[in-house]
């Protein structure tokens, strides 16, 4: 306990003193994040190398403990063999983030650096070895560990969008892991997490709104990566499936934001690695909350998740299941409060009735497409168009194709309607009308337009070169002219 206290206090003091020094150095050298008033709304350029004082504070804290003599040395040597092997991986993550802060890296370059660092951590002995008490072996454990570490690093990088948010959430997650280590008697994990907690606490003084220095990628990636490593160590103390969910709950806010971002961009057909304004903190800012209130609200959410994680790590199986249900309910309520339109639309489409309607509509469209492609004359095309118009709720349909004209009122005449005109050539077209009060599925209507234009335009060209169709059209025109003459 004395060693962990010395580590935490020393790291806090180092961070408190080093942060202003590197802030001023970054301002002089131009290592700043400039506002663009699109995604970066701070008033003036802000230094973005906050990871430098954080990593130096942790290194300095271990140096102080080593200088204290035998007690500190033994505390470091005995319980931390894995910790020393993780240093190269952590340094690579830090360097990758620092290069991005100073020079700018492409997403693939950053991802490669993180992947290599995660592989180094696995090579050093850190890996997920079991799930629910069952050994999963290296074949599954290594890729799962790499995915976890890279995901945690990127998760903290993504939530670093409001002053003090990533550092504050990281501090709460570190304190949670530290408390779990104390409860489990894991001295190695206690000594590993104490300096990170102290460094983040000292850094938060300059990083909270209005921030005078940002974490930057070198800070957010490093914090997320270290917490991912500590989460793996924490999970190794749990032999049950419910027990290994505790680290997930402790890091739930950044991981949830990352998962939501990936799913939102996938549903919206947007680049997965692209930037947008749909993160959790952006949604709260859009609701009128100030940056400080957003930070405090998400601190509260992280604190609640931390408490549930600690309860989960020590609870019996029955109570553990209730805690997970409660946690999932809170997450569900929070996501609903954020009001993502992508998820609302997807949920509506996945309802049983709507899903079956969508499948039926797609099958019908494929059937009408086959019928139009197989048509040998305008009459057969008209029969397919008339059937499609009737099924999809249109009240009137008309076709002018290969010199033939067809028109039918499929529903009672109404004044309020909109008309869809699909040109096939200069003189040929399809027209469909629909009442305003009837709801139309935009996707089905758009697909129907594409179907009619692509297939019937080709049919128009085919019929114009078909002597039989042309002769039939000419005969129909003569018959229509004769009937008109007789009526007059």
C-alpha positions in Angstrom: 0.0 0.0 0.0 2.9 2.4 0.8 4.4 1.8 -2.6 1.1 2.4 -4.4 0.6 5.6 -2.4 4.1 6.9 -3.3 3.5 6.0 -7.0 0.2 7.8 -7.2 1.3 10.9 -5.2 4.6 11.2 -7.2 2.9 10.8 -10.5 0.3 13.4 -9.5 3.0 16.0 -8.6 5.1 15.3 -11.7 2.0 15.6 -13.9 1.0 18.8 -12.1 4.4 20.4 -12.7 5.2 19.0 -16.2 1.9 19.8 -17.8 2.4 23.6 -17.8 6.0 23.2 -19.0 5.0 21.2 -22.0 2.0 23.4 -22.7 4.2 26.4 -23.0 6.8 24.5 -25.0 4.1 23.4 -27.5 2.8 26.9 -27.8 6.3 28.2 -28.7 6.9 25.3 -31.2 3.4 25.5 -32.8 2.4 22.0 -31.7 -1.2 23.1 -31.3 -4.7 22.2 -32.4 -6.1 25.1 -34.4 -9.9 25.8 -34.4 -11.7 25.3 -37.7 -15.2 26.1 -36.4 -16.5 22.9 -38.0 -15.5 20.3 -35.4 -13.1 22.3 -33.3 -14.7 25.2 -31.7 -12.1 26.3 -29.1 -11.4 30.1 -29.3 -7.6 29.9 -29.8 -4.9 27.3 -30.7 -4.5 24.8 -27.9 -1.4 22.5 -27.4 -2.2 18.8 -28.2 0.7 16.9 -26.7 -0.8 16.1 -23.3 0.3 12.5 -23.5 4.0 13.7 -23.0 3.6 14.9 -19.3 1.4 11.9 -18.6 3.9 9.2 -19.7 6.8 11.2 -18.1 4.9 11.5 -14.8 4.4 7.7 -14.7 8.1 7.1 -15.5 9.1 9.6 -12.9 6.9 8.0 -10.2 8.6 4.6 -10.7 11.9 6.4 -10.6 11.0 7.9 -7.2 10.0 4.5 -5.9 13.2 2.9 -7.0 15.2 5.6 -5.2 13.4 4.9 -2.0 15.4 1.7 -1.5 14.8 -1.9 -0.9 11.1 -1.8 -0.1 10.2 0.0 -3.2 12.5 -2.1 -5.3 11.1 -5.4 -4.1 7.6 -4.1 -4.6 8.5 -3.5 -8.3 10.4 -6.6 -8.9 8.2 -9.3 -7.5 4.6 -8.6 -8.7 5.3 -6.8 -12.0 7.1 -9.1 -14.5 4.4 -8.7 -17.1 4.3 -4.9 -16.5 7.9 -4.5 -17.7 7.2 -6.5 -20.8 4.3 -4.1 -21.7 6.6 -1.0 -21.8 7.7 -1.5 -25.4 4.1 -1.8 -26.6 3.0 1.2 -24.6 5.9 3.3 -26.0 5.0 2.3 -29.5 1.4 3.5 -28.9 2.7 6.8 -27.5 5.1 7.3 -30.4 2.3 6.5 -32.9 0.0 9.1 -31.3 2.8 11.7 -31.0 3.6 11.3 -34.8 0.0 11.9 -35.6 -0.1 15.0 -33.3 3.0 16.5 -34.9 2.9 15.3 -38.5 -0.5 13.8 -39.1 -1.0 10.1 -39.9 -3.5 8.4 -42.1 -6.1 6.2 -40.3 -4.5 3.0 -41.7 -1.1 4.1 -40.5 -2.4 4.7 -37.0 -4.2 1.4 -37.0 -1.1 -0.4 -38.1 0.9 1.1 -35.3 -1.7 0.1 -32.8 -1.9 -3.4 -34.2 1.9 -3.9 -33.9 1.8 -2.5 -30.4 -1.0 -4.9 -29.4 0.9 -7.8 -31.0 4.0 -6.8 -28.9 1.8 -6.9 -25.8 0.6 -10.4 -26.7 4.2 -11.5 -27.4 5.1 -10.2 -23.9 2.6 -12.5 -22.3 -0.6 -10.4 -22.1 -3.5 -12.3 -23.7 -7.1 -13.3 -23.0 -6.7 -16.9 -22.1 -10.1 -18.0 -21.0 -13.8 -17.2 -21.4 -16.3 -18.4 -18.8 -13.6 -20.5 -17.2 -12.8 -22.3 -20.4 -9.4 -22.1 -22.0 -9.6 -20.6 -25.5 -6.0 -21.1 -26.5 -3.7 -18.8 -28.4 -5.4 -19.3 -31.7 -8.4 -17.4 -30.5 -6.9 -15.6 -27.5 -4.3 -13.6 -29.4 -6.6 -12.0 -32.1 -9.2 -11.4 -29.4 -6.6 -9.6 -27.3 -5.3 -7.5 -30.2 -8.9 -6.5 -31.1 -9.6 -5.5 -27.5 -6.5 -3.4 -27.1 -6.8 -1.6 -30.4 -10.5 -1.1 -29.7 -9.8 0.4 -26.3 -7.1 2.8 -27.6 -9.4 4.0 -30.4 -12.4 4.3 -28.1 -10.6 6.9 -25.9 -9.4 8.7 -28.9 -12.9 9.1 -30.2 -14.4 10.5 -27.0 -11.7 13.1 -26.7 -14.0 15.8 -28.1 -14.9 17.8 -25.0 -12.5 19.5 -22.6 -11.6 17.0 -19.8 -13.9 14.2 -21.0 -11.3 11.6 -22.1 -9.0 12.3 -19.2 -11.8 12.4 -16.6 -13.4 9.1 -17.9 -9.9 7.6 -18.0 -9.3 8.6 -14.4 -12.6 7.0 -13.3 -11.9 3.8 -15.2 -8.3 3.7 -13.7 -9.6 4.2 -10.1 -12.2 1.5 -10.8 -9.5 -0.9 -11.9 -7.3 0.1 -8.9 -10.2 -0.6 -6.5 -10.9 -4.0 -8.1 -7.2 -4.8 -7.8 -7.3 -3.9 -4.1 -10.4 -6.1 -3.6 -8.8 -9.0 -5.3 -5.4 -8.5 -3.6 -3.6 -8.1 -6.9 -0.6 -6.0 -5.8 0.9 -5.9 -9.3 -2.2 -4.4 -10.8 -2.4 -1.9 -7.9 1.2 -0.7 -8.6 0.5 -0.5 -12.3 -2.6 1.6 -12.1 -1.7 3.9 -9.3 0.7 6.1 -11.3 -1.8 6.4 -14.2 -4.5 7.6 -11.8 -2.1 10.2 -10.3 -0.9 11.4 -13.8 -4.5 11.8 -15.1 -5.6 13.6 -11.9 -2.8 16.1 -12.1 -3.3 16.6 -15.9 -7.1 17.1 -15.5 -6.4 20.5 -13.8 -5.2 21.9 -17.1 -7.4 19.8 -19.3 -10.8 20.6 -17.8 -13.0 23.3 -19.5 -11.6 25.7 -20.5 -8.7 23.5 -21.4 -5.2 25.0 -21.8 -3.9 21.7 -23.2 -5.4 18.7 -24.9 -4.6 15.0 -24.5 -3.9 14.7 -28.2 -3.6 11.3 -29.8 -0.4 10.5 -27.9 -2.4 10.8 -24.7 -5.8 9.4 -25.5 -4.4 6.4 -27.4 -1.9 5.7 -24.6 -4.5 5.9 -21.8 -7.0 3.7 -23.7 -4.3 1.1 -24.5 -3.0 1.0 -20.9 -6.6 0.6 -19.6 -7.2 -2.2 -22.1 -4.1 -4.0 -20.8 -5.2 -3.6 -17.2 -8.6 -4.8 -18.1 -7.2 -8.0 -19.5 -5.2 -8.5 -16.2 -8.4 -7.8 -14.2 -10.4 -10.3 -16.2 -7.9 -13.0 -15.6 -8.9 -12.9 -11.9 -12.5 -13.8 -12.8 -13.3 -17.4 -13.6 -16.9 -16.9 -14.6 -18.5 -15.4 -17.6 -20.3 -12.8 -15.5 -17.1 -11.8 -13.8 -15.2 -11.0 -17.0 -17.9 -8.4 -17.9 -16.7 -6.1 -15.1 -13.8 -4.6 -17.2 -16.2 -4.1 -20.1 -18.6 -2.2 -17.8 -15.7 0.0 -16.4 -14.8 1.1 -19.9 -18.4 1.1 -21.2 -18.7 4.8 -22.1 -15.8 5.0 -24.7 -16.5 1.5 -26.0 -20.2 2.2 -26.4 -19.4 5.5 -28.2 -17.1 3.6 -30.6 -19.7 0.8 -31.2 -22.4 3.4 -31.9 -20.2 5.3 -34.3 -19.3 2.2 -36.3 -23.0 1.1 -36.4 -24.2 4.6 -37.3 -21.8 5.0 -40.1 -22.5 1.5 -41.5 -26.2 2.1 -41.5 -25.8 5.5 -43.1 -23.3 4.2 -45.7 -20.6 6.5 -44.4 -16.8 5.8 -44.1 -16.2 3.9 -40.9 -13.0 6.0 -40.2 -14.6 9.3 -41.2 -15.3 12.1 -38.8 -18.8 13.3 -37.9 -20.9 15.1 -35.3 -22.7 12.0 -34.0 -20.6 11.0 -31.0 -22.3 11.0 -27.6 -20.8 14.3 -26.5 -21.9 15.9 -29.8 -25.5 14.7 -29.3 -25.5 16.2 -25.8 -24.1 19.5 -27.0 -26.8 19.6 -29.7 -29.4 19.4 -26.9 -28.1 22.6 -25.5 -25.8 21.4 -22.8 -22.6 23.3 -22.2 -19.2 21.5 -22.5 -18.9 21.5 -18.7 -22.3 20.0 -18.2 -21.6 17.4 -20.8 -18.4 16.4 -19.1 -20.1 16.2 -15.7 -23.0 14.2 -17.0 -20.7 11.7 -18.7 -18.5 11.6 -15.5 -21.7 10.6 -13.7 -22.5 7.9 -16.3 -18.9 6.6 -16.0 -19.1 6.7 -12.2 -22.4 4.6 -12.3 -20.8 2.1 -14.6 -17.7 2.0 -12.4 -19.8 1.2 -9.3 -21.7 -1.5 -11.2 -18.4 -2.9 -12.4 -17.1 -3.2 -8.9 -20.3 -4.8 -7.7 -20.2 -7.2 -10.6 -16.6 -8.2 -10.0 -17.4 -9.3 -6.4 -21.0 -10.4 -6.7 -22.4 -13.9 -6.6 -23.8 -15.3 -9.9 -27.4 -14.5 -9.1 -26.8 -11.0 -8.1 -24.3 -10.6 -10.9 -27.0 -11.4 -13.5 -29.3 -8.7 -12.0 -26.5 -6.2 -12.2 -25.9 -6.9 -15.9 -29.6 -6.6 -16.6 -29.7 -3.2 -14.7 -26.6 -2.1 -16.6 -28.1 -3.0 -20.0 -31.3 -1.2 -19.1 -29.4 2.0 -18.2 -27.4 1.8 -21.5 -30.6 1.2 -23.5 -32.3 4.2 -21.9 -29.2 6.4 -22.5 -29.1 5.5 -26.2 -32.8 6.2 -26.6 -32.3 9.6 -25.0 -29.6 10.5 -27.5 -32.2 10.1 -30.3 -30.1 8.6 -33.1 -32.3 8.6 -36.3 -30.3 5.7 -37.8 -31.3 3.3 -35.1 -34.9 4.4 -35.1 -35.2 3.8 -38.8 -33.4 0.4 -38.5 -35.6 -0.6 -35.6 -38.8 0.3 -37.6 -37.6 -1.8 -40.5 -36.8 -4.7 -38.3 -40.2 -4.9 -36.8 -41.9 -8.2 -37.8 -44.7 -6.6 -39.8 -42.6 -4.0 -41.5 -39.8 -6.5 -42.2 -42.3 -8.9 -43.8 -43.8 -6.1 -45.9 -40.4 -5.1 -47.1 -39.6 -8.7 -48.1 -42.9 -9.0 -49.9 -42.3 -5.7 -51.8 -38.9 -6.8 -52.9 -40.2 -10.1 -54.1 -43.0 -8.3 -56.0 -40.5 -5.9 -57.6 -38.4 -8.8 -58.8 -41.5 -10.5 -60.2 -42.6 -7.4 -62.1 -39.1 -6.9 -63.5 -39.1 -10.5 -64.8 -42.5 -9.9 -66.4 -41.4 -6.7 -68.1 -38.2 -8.2 -69.4 -40.1 -11.2 -70.8 -42.8 -8.9 -72.5 -43.0 -9.2 -76.2 -45.3 -6.2 -76.8 -46.7 -3.0 -75.2 -49.8 -4.9 -74.0 -47.8 -7.3 -71.8 -45.7 -4.3 -70.5 -49.0 -2.5 -69.6 -50.4 -5.6 -67.7 -47.2 -5.7 -65.6 -47.3 -1.9 -64.9 -51.0 -2.0 -64.1 -50.5 -4.8 -61.6 -47.5 -3.1 -60.0 -49.4 0.3 -59.7 -52.3 -1.4 -58.1 -50.2 -3.4 -55.6 -48.2 -0.4 -54.5 -51.2 1.9 -53.9 -51.2 4.1 -57.0 -54.6 5.5 -58.0 -53.9 6.0 -61.7 -51.5 4.6 -64.3 -50.7 5.5 -67.9 -48.3 4.2 -70.5 -47.3 5.4 -73.9 -45.0 2.9 -75.6 -44.2 2.0 -79.2 -47.1 4.1 -80.5 -49.6 2.5 -78.1 -51.3 4.4 -75.3 -52.9 2.8 -72.2 -54.5 4.6 -69.2 -56.7 3.4 -66.3 -58.1 4.9 -63.1 -57.3 2.3 -60.5 -58.9 4.1 -57.6 -61.6 6.7 -57.1 -60.7 10.1 -58.6 -59.3 12.5 -56.0 -58.1 16.1 -56.3 -55.1 15.8 -54.0 -52.5 13.5 -55.6 -48.9 13.6 -56.8 -47.9 12.3 -60.2 -44.8 10.4 -61.1 -43.6 10.9 -64.7 -40.9 8.5 -66.0 -39.7 9.5 -69.5 -38.6 6.6 -71.7 -37.8 8.6 -74.9 -39.0 11.9 -76.4 -42.5 10.6 -76.9 -42.8 7.6 -74.6 -43.4 7.7 -70.9 -45.0 6.1 -67.9 -47.2 8.0 -65.5 -48.3 6.9 -62.0 -50.4 8.9 -59.6 -50.9 8.5 -55.9 -53.1 10.1 -53.2 -51.3 12.5 -50.8 -52.8 10.8 -47.7 -51.4 7.4 -48.5 -48.0 6.7 -47.1 -45.4 5.5 -49.7 -42.2 3.6 -48.9 -39.5 5.8 -50.4 -37.2 2.9 -51.0 -39.8 0.9 -52.9 -40.9 3.9 -55.0 -37.3 4.7 -55.9 -36.6 1.1 -56.9 -39.8 1.1 -59.0 -38.7 4.2 -60.8 -35.3 2.7 -61.6 -37.0 -0.5 -62.7 -39.5 1.2 -65.0 -36.9 3.5 -66.6 -34.1 0.9 -67.2 -36.3 -1.9 -68.5 -38.9 0.0 -70.5 -36.3 2.3 -72.1 -34.7 -0.8 -73.4 -38.1 -2.2 -74.5 -38.9 1.0 -76.3 -35.8 0.7 -78.4 -36.5 -3.0 -79.0 -40.1 -2.5 -80.1 -39.2 0.3 -82.5 -37.1 -2.2 -84.5 -39.7 -5.0 -84.3 -41.8 -5.0 -87.5 -44.7 -6.9 -85.8 -45.0 -4.5 -82.9 -44.7 -1.5 -85.3 -47.4 -3.0 -87.6 -49.6 -3.7 -84.6 -49.3 -0.1 -83.4 -50.1 1.3 -86.9 -53.1 -1.0 -87.1 -54.3 0.2 -83.7 -53.9 3.8 -84.8 -56.0 3.3 -87.9 -58.7 1.5 -85.9 -58.8 4.4 -83.4 -59.0 6.9 -86.2 -61.9 5.0 -87.9 -63.8 4.7 -84.6 -63.4 8.5 -84.0 -64.7 9.2 -87.5 -67.7 7.0 -87.0 -68.5 8.6 -83.7 -68.3 12.1 -85.2 
